[in-house]
Amino acid sequence: MKKEQKDLRLEFLEMASKMFDAMLPPDGSFPDTTINEIEDRVVTEGKELEWKLMEYRLESEGEASSAESPICPKCGKPMRGVETEVRRGLETTVGEVDYGRTYCACDRCEVAFSPHG
């Protein structure tokens, strides 16, 4: 079952909140670390947030595309939706992100594609 945007937002904010508390503990106890170690941790944890946001966006785009009735780019007639979702991985600047897309097919032109690429 797909999550609603409000649930994704809460999940994302919870993840960010935990990272914030780990970097700035509420009790003020800071472990003995160098500036480079702090920077490495901020960059690593920031990438996790970027990756999660990228994943949410790609999944949400795929859901939006499944609700539409796309038109064949070749003949201009409505295409039929393919029932199964195709999962794939995409290498991005934040790492590989897995997401799903529904595909459409035009039986007249033998064209198949995902409306959102």
Backbone as a ProteinNet text record, in pm:
[ID]
protein_1_A
[PRIMARY]
MKKEQKDLRLEFLEMASKMFDAMLPPDGSFPDTTINEIEDRVVTEGKELEWKLMEYRLESEGEASSAESPICPKCGKPMRGVETEVRRGLETTVGEVDYGRTYCACDRCEVAFSPHG
[TERTIARY]
83.2	0	88.4	57.9	134.9	102.6	203.8	184.8	136	55.7	8.5	117.9	107.3	209.7	228.4	120.1	133.8	212.8	195.5	270.9	418.2	445.4	584.3	651.5	577.8	632.4	669.8	579	606.5	727	735.5	848.2	979.2	978.1	1097.3	1138.2	1040.8	1071.7	1121.8	1070.3	1118.3	1265.1	1296.5	1433.9	1527	1483.3	1563.6	1577.8	1472.3	1475.4	1575.5	1578.2	1674.2	1817.5	1840.8	1975	2014.1	1919.3	1945.6	1984.1	1906	1934.5	2067.3	2105.1	2233.6	2349.4	2331.3	2438.5	2441.1	2323.8	2312.6	2232.3	2295.1	2222	2151.7	2026.5	1951.6	2018.8	2094.3	2161.3	2294.3	2332.3	2454.7	2583.2	2573.7	2694.7	2750.4	2864.9	2929.1	3049	3052.5	3169.6	3293.2	3407.5	3534	3558.1	3530.6	3546.4	3616.7	3677.3	3744.1	3642.6	3678.5	3591.4	3569.4	3673.2	3658.7	3559.8	3562.3	3467.4	3323.8	3308.1	3175.3	3127	3214.1	3178.1	3140.4	3218.1	3188.9	3050.7	3021.6	2891.2	2775.9	2792.3	2688.7	2665.3	2772.5	2760.4	2693.3	2736.7	2679.9	2530.9	2495.4	2355.1	2270.7	2329.7	2258.6	2227	2320.1	2298.4	2182	2169.7	2057.9	1924.2	1917.5	1794.7	1769	1874.2	1860.1	1808.8	1867	1829.9	1682.4	1639.7	1501.3	1405	1438.6	1353.5	1345.4	1457.7	1460	1369.6	1379.8	1297.2	1147.8	1111.1	971.2	921.4	1003.1	962	939	1033.6	1019.7	898.9	877.5	761.1	631.7	626.9	505.7	476.3	579.8	560.6	502.9	553	504.3	358.2	317	177.2	88.9	135.1	56.1	37.6	141.6	132.6	34.3	16.2	-73.2	-219.5	-249.2	-386.7	-428	-333.4	-361.9	-389.1	-455.3	-474	-385.2	-263.2	-170.8	-212.1	-166	-193.1	-66.9	-86.1	26.8	95.2	226.4	297.1	301.6	276	282.8	149.5	39.1	-90	-188.8	-160.8	-248.6	-372.2	-382	-496.9	-462.2	-565.5	-538.8	-465.9	-377.5	-301.4	-362	-337	-383.3	-270.2	-311.2	-213	-174.5	-49.2	-1.4	-17.5	-77.5	-113.5	4.9	113.9	224.5	312.6	362.9	455.2	596.2	673.3	811.5	900.9	982.2	1074.6	1210.9	1276.4	1411.6	1493.9	1624.1	1716.6	1775.4	1794.8	1850.8	1968.4	2082.7	2201.2	2190.1	2188.5	2178.1	2299.4	2306.9	2418.1	2412	2296.2	2283.5	2288.9	2318.7	2327.4	2216.9	2214.6	2111.8	1978.6	1874.9	1740.4	1651.1	1579	1484.3	1346.4	1275.4	1140.5	1059.3	929.1	840.3	770.1	742.6	670.6	570.1	454	360.6	387.9	366.2	390.7	260.6	260.5	145.7	187.9	90	119.7	13.5	57.2	-33.9	-30.2	-140.9	-147.1	-144	-189.3	-190.1	-47.8	28.3	162.2	274.9	241.4	340.6	445.4	396.7	481.3	449.9	553.7	535.9	632.3	583.9	669.5	601.8	678.6	623.6	602.1	482.7	455	549.3	607	699.5	844.8	877.1	1014.8	1074.4
-117.8	0	125.2	218.4	341.8	436.2	507.8	602.6	735.8	804.7	937.2	1038.8	1155.7	1258.7	1299.1	1312	1352.9	1249.5	1120.1	1015.2	1018.8	1045	1057.8	1176.1	1286.8	1406.8	1375.4	1310.3	1275.7	1182.8	1084.8	991.5	1065.6	1156.5	1234.1	1325.6	1395.3	1486.3	1411.5	1291.2	1208.9	1170.1	1134.4	1098.4	1219.1	1336	1457.7	1495.4	1477	1509.5	1421.8	1293.6	1202.7	1242.5	1281.8	1324.8	1452.7	1545	1669.8	1641.5	1556	1523.6	1450	1369.4	1299.5	1398.3	1501.7	1601	1705.3	1739.2	1838	1776	1688.4	1618	1715.2	1685.4	1773.6	1793.5	1692.8	1705.5	1780.3	1821.1	1898.8	1819.1	1687.8	1604.8	1582.4	1637.5	1622.9	1530.3	1425	1337	1411.7	1362.2	1422.3	1389.3	1484.8	1463.3	1581.9	1554.3	1661.1	1726.9	1840.9	1911.3	1825.6	1752	1665	1551.9	1495.7	1389.1	1442	1561.2	1624.2	1649.1	1703.4	1731	1602.9	1497.5	1369.8	1317.6	1329.4	1280.9	1363.9	1495.6	1583	1550.9	1534	1503.4	1367.8	1266.6	1132.2	1131.7	1190.8	1191.4	1280.8	1387.4	1472.8	1396.8	1313	1230.9	1134	1081.7	991.6	1064.3	1188.4	1267	1296.8	1332.5	1358.3	1234	1119	993.5	962	978.1	949.1	1042.1	1169	1264.4	1231.5	1190.9	1149.8	1027.8	931.5	811	846.8	931.8	974.2	1040.8	1129.4	1203.7	1109.6	1019.1	927.3	835.7	785.8	700.3	778.5	901.7	983.2	1017	1045.9	1072.3	950.2	832.9	709.6	685.1	719	702.3	798.3	921.3	1019.8	975	916.7	875.7	761.8	676.6	563.1	606	727	774.2	840.6	872.8	942.5	843.3	893.1	813.7	875	824.9	885.7	862.6	952.1	947.6	896.8	812	758.4	871.9	885	991.9	970.1	847.9	815.2	837.5	780.9	789.1	884.7	931.7	1027.2	967	836.2	768.7	729.8	709.7	668.3	533.8	522.3	399.2	321.7	193.1	113.3	103.8	101.3	85.4	-60.2	-84.1	-219.1	-240	-350.3	-373.1	-378.8	-439.2	-457.5	-333.7	-310.2	-199.9	-250.9	-173.9	-211.4	-137.3	-211.1	-152.3	-139.9	-31.4	-16.3	67.9	62.5	142.6	250.9	366	478.8	533	544	599.2	751.2	813	958.4	1010.8	1140.4	1199.1	1163.6	1118.4	1078.3	927.1	855.4	709.6	645.9	513	443.4	449.1	488	498.2	400.4	316.4	223.3	287.9	269	324.2	241.3	260.4	186	277.6	224.2	297.3	203.7	255.5	179.6	218	125.3	149.9	146.1	211.1	214.1	153	98.9	37.8	78.8	99.5	125	0.7	-71.6	-195.3	-168.7	-50.7	-16.7	9.7	84.2	125.6	40.8	-43.1	-124.9	-38.3	69.1	159.8	134.9	129.9	116.1	210.8	277.4	367.4	404.6	465.3	520.1	667.9	719.2	861.3	957.3	914.6	1004	965.3	895.1	861.8	753.6
0	0	0	-87.3	-98.8	15.8	62.9	172	117.1	196.6	159.6	188.7	123.7	138.8	285	360.3	501.9	581.4	548	616.7	577.5	449.6	403.8	471.8	483.9	549.6	694.6	766.5	906.4	918.5	830.2	830.5	804.3	707.1	672.2	788.1	846.3	956.4	1079.5	1103	1214.1	1191.6	1067.5	1032.8	1053	1006.9	1021.8	1169.3	1246.4	1388.7	1463.7	1431.1	1494.6	1460.6	1336.6	1295.9	1369.5	1382.5	1453.1	1597.9	1664.8	1804.8	1820.6	1721.3	1728.3	1715.4	1633.9	1614.7	1727	1778.7	1886.6	2000	2078.3	2183.8	2279.1	2312	2401.6	2537.9	2582.5	2712.5	2703.9	2582.3	2564.9	2571.8	2572.6	2580	2439.3	2414.9	2285.3	2297.7	2216.3	2221.1	2170.6	2207.1	2166.4	2019	1929.5	1785.4	1721.7	1607.5	1532.7	1439.2	1387.7	1293.3	1167.7	1126.4	1008.3	1033.9	1153.5	1188.1	1191.6	1245.3	1248.5	1106.3	1023.1	883.3	809.4	826.8	761.4	802.3	929.3	977.7	920.6	916.9	861.7	713.8	638.2	495.6	475.2	550.1	536.9	570.7	682	723.5	633.1	582.7	487.5	359.1	314.9	195	216.6	338.6	368.2	350.8	397.6	380.9	233.1	160.5	16.7	-55.5	-22	-85.9	-59.4	64.3	101.9	27.8	17.9	-52.5	-201.7	-261.1	-401.1	-421	-331.1	-338.5	-330.8	-235.1	-221.3	-349.2	-404.7	-524.9	-642.4	-668.3	-781.5	-764.6	-643.7	-618.4	-638.9	-589.4	-602.3	-748	-824.9	-968.6	-1038	-1003.3	-1062.4	-1030.4	-908.5	-869.3	-947.7	-966.6	-1040.8	-1185.2	-1243.2	-1382.9	-1402.7	-1301.6	-1317.4	-1319.3	-1269.5	-1265.7	-1397.7	-1481.7	-1606.9	-1719.5	-1825.8	-1947.9	-2054.7	-2068.2	-2163.6	-2308.4	-2390.6	-2534.3	-2604.1	-2701.2	-2777.7	-2853.9	-2840.3	-2910.4	-3061.7	-3105	-3247.4	-3319.5	-3264.9	-3334	-3269.2	-3147.2	-3081.5	-3015.7	-3009.6	-2948.3	-2803.8	-2719.3	-2580.9	-2574.9	-2479.2	-2459.4	-2343.5	-2339.2	-2226.2	-2123.6	-1997.6	-1891.4	-1877.1	-1852.6	-1825.9	-1676.3	-1638.1	-1498.3	-1402.7	-1443.9	-1350.4	-1343	-1224	-1202.1	-1227.9	-1300.5	-1329.1	-1230.1	-1156.3	-1060.1	-1125.5	-1096.3	-1148.6	-1054.2	-1073.5	-995.3	-1083.7	-1027	-1100.6	-1021.7	-1084.9	-1019.3	-1023.1	-905.8	-894.6	-819.3	-803.7	-728.9	-580.9	-533.6	-392.4	-375.9	-483.1	-478	-560.1	-560.6	-638.2	-564.9	-639.1	-584.3	-659.8	-585.6	-646	-648.1	-757.7	-767.6	-866.2	-863.5	-951.5	-1049.7	-1166.3	-1270.7	-1335.2	-1363.5	-1445.9	-1590.4	-1678.1	-1819.4	-1896.6	-2009.8	-2099.7	-2232.2	-2303.7	-2432.8	-2534.2	-2656.4	-2768	-2855.6	-2855.8	-2933.6	-3084.4	-3126.9	-3269.6	-3320.9	-3241.3	-3286.3	-3227.4	-3131.7	-3062	-2991.2	-2929.3	-2851.1	-2704.3	-2620.7	-2476.3	-2405.4	-2303.4	-2226.2	-2096	-2007.5	-1883.8	-1907.4	-1880.6	-1904.5	-1834.8	-1723.1	-1651.1	-1667.4	-1772.8	-1802.9	-1718.4
[MASK]
+++++++++++++++++++++++++++++++++++++++++++++++++++++++++++++++++++++++++++++++++++++++++++++++++++++++++++++++++++++

